[in-house]
Amino acid sequence: MHIGVLALQGDFREHLAILRAVGLEVREVRTLAQLEGVDGLIIPGGESTTMAHLLMRNGLMESLRRRGRDGLPIYGTCAGMILLAQELEDDRPQERLNLMGVTVRRNAYGRQLDSFEADLQIKHIGAFHAVFIRAPKIVRVRPSVEILAEHDGTPVLVRQKNLLASSFHPELTGDSRVHQYFLEMVARR
Amino acid sequence: MEKLTGTFKVKSGLAEMLKGGVIMDVVDAEQAKIAEEAGAVAVMALERVPADIRAAGGVARMADPKKIKEIIEVVTIPVMAKCRIGHFAEAQILEALGVDYMDESEVLTPADPEFHVDKWRFRIPFVCGARDLPEACRRIAEGAAMIRTKGEAGTGNVIEAVRHMRTMNQQIRQVAQTPDEELVHLSKEWGAPVEVLKLIKETGRLPVVNFAAGGIATPADAALMMQLGCDGVFVGSGIFKSKDPDKRARAIVLATTHYNDPKILAEVSENLGEPMRGIDIAQLKSEELLQVRGN
């Protein structure tokens, strides 16, 4: 199983470290060529505007969108979730992958002052300590989207077939269970 | 468990999200928008860029809150702002404004001759400059959640940033090889808290993100600092003191991502127009050096 981590910007190193710790072969993806042959892709946390800008430049955006539609398992954390979302509740347009039936509002939990840690209950996983950094908020989900975890009544981990997205950063806490859930999605495909 | 805010995890966590990115100095809303559209991961809101601070002389202070608010208003990326070394009241004001990161910076005129801000008291994270590992350790012990090289700001000359990064790398290697029983001695010799040295020995790296700053002016400079092991890049005067800021900003963003790919670096370095003029460090008088402020 070859898992790629989009390595244009953000905390891709933390994702790579978690995947390596569970014994996987991993690959940094910065170019179209590096995307070839991956069985699943993680889009890390970072700045979505920066990543979108870099994705647009070398054809990765279009190629990823196509592969996502064809069933490539993709997991987006934070900025990655914004890039996956079909709708942004925002006055500013931003290029995205447009794959997942969720509406997301950027920085909706507030500025850095409001970044927080909290304990969640995740379906199929159980109790999970989560870190939210200037997190995007899921404000609406389509019926095709399964909610796997909520915080204060708001979905924070969601799945739609081959796509997984979280407002929080499991890569920052060294707990690999959300990653393992994603790996099962890749394995069962 | 309740929501926990202002923890070291969320402070250092934001720095983790900025990795592989470029943080750009901006002096108004218009520049902030240009920076965001060019792909900056954050902007540093300032009254004047370092090159102009250098030229103007006098006392350099925290920016006008109105300016910072205007910049916060127009971008979705994080907004940072600088306070003077040791000026905890400026830091309190910046926290009240809701900036996302504070830079306790040698670029501004220091307010305290001996002490830095006690950064543990704040819920907003701090980045601090350092010339070597002991200095970085002291800032981390004071609560800094992110480190950057000091370099020599406002010169467009990368040599000091390189010197500081190489020094840190050498000293990290030294710590990694120091036997446990000698760490306390090293701590005393360096003036570096032993707890931080232990963390560095365990992991072989700084416990927080480390960016390059102070003199980066070209895509090649950014790639150089990234290849030396920096996690990302601050560009101060280098962008808005050049002929074509938008184009140069985009090129530096690309160079920071593709720092290991000389073909892309060659492509993005082409035809950028005049860079900022720059200063030979040897031409600066010792009292004109910003990097010696705060230790």
Interface residues (C-beta under 8 A of the other chain):
Chain A: A7 L8 Q9 G10 D11 F12 R13 E14 R30 G45 G46 E47 T49 T50 H53 L54 R57 C78 A79 D90 R92 R106 N107 R111 Q112 L113 D114 S115 F116 E117 A118 D119 V131 F132 I133 R134 H169 L172
Chain B: M1 E2 K3 L4 T5 G6 T7 K9 V10 G13 L14 E16 M17 L18 K19 G20 G21 E36 E37 A38 G39 A40 V41 A42 T76 I77 P78 E95 G98 V99 D100 Y101 R123 I124 P125 V253 L254 T256 T257 H258 D261
